[in-house]
Amino acid sequence: MFFRQRQAPHATLSYLFGCIGERKAVAVDVVAGDEGWFIEEAERTGVKIAYVVDTHVHADHYSGGPELARRVGAPYALHESNQGRVSLEFMALRDGQRLNAGNVVVDVLHTPGHTPDSICLLVRDLRRGDEPWFAITGDTLFVGAVGRPDLAGREQEMARQLHDSLHQKLLPLAPELEIYPGHQAGSACGAGLSGKPASTLAFEKRFNPMLSMTREDFVAAVTAAILPPPADMADIVAANLRGGITSAEPS
């Protein structure tokens, strides 16, 4: 397996990983303007990008996922709950679905809470074994924090969903699982994020205060720590629902 983490503007973390032997790769949470980096990195590594995935419809930055998918001829993938909401064609991902990229396999976990369509990606390298090696957690679980629950409105309901997603989908996984989030410190998508761009599930269970709370306390804490919404959020979401920015829009 090869693995690349890309630090982009807005404290966003993007990913490119896959199987060198079978020459297949997966790109995740690409930021608009970074498409060229992903294409060049894939060419340098000798792989073809087989899937381009967004962990949710982003509200803080313009997505480069649709444009990258068009340029490399790969499917652009989102959770299936976006059917009828997003105006571009996309590969509809469902909970439990597996994506194959050679010896690297990716299992989709639907983890609503930050947004209704949020997913995490559980990644295995079959050459190393059949146990998950790491998870790309999007804006569901950060290092030292969790995603904000208010961007879709209904913050109390979404906070309860976020608690359930964490405790039913992520926390039961093996403690040595590596965690790679969608943002680090400086992002508007959560409060209290660490500047460290990776962690393990065991470390987060021990030191992330949001993960040891009761459901009631969690909802109270996560809704009390809500930050101002991202700048230009409505315009960004609208553009991402259309399938990316146009030449007339900012990058």
Buried (B, 14 or more C-beta within 10 A) or exposed (E): BBBBBBEBEBBBBBBBBBBBEBBBBBBBBBBBBBBEBBBEBBEEBEBBBBBBBBBBBBBBBBBBBBBBBBBBEBBBBBBBBBEEEBEBEBBBBEBEBEBBBBBBBBBBBBBBBBBBBBBBBBBBBEEEEEEBBBBBBBBBBBBBBBBBBBBBEEBEBBBBBBBBBBEEBBBEBEEEBBBBBBBBBEBBBBBBBBEEBBBBBEBBEEEBEBBEBEEEEBBBBBBEBBEEBBEBBEEBBEBBBBBBBEEEBEE
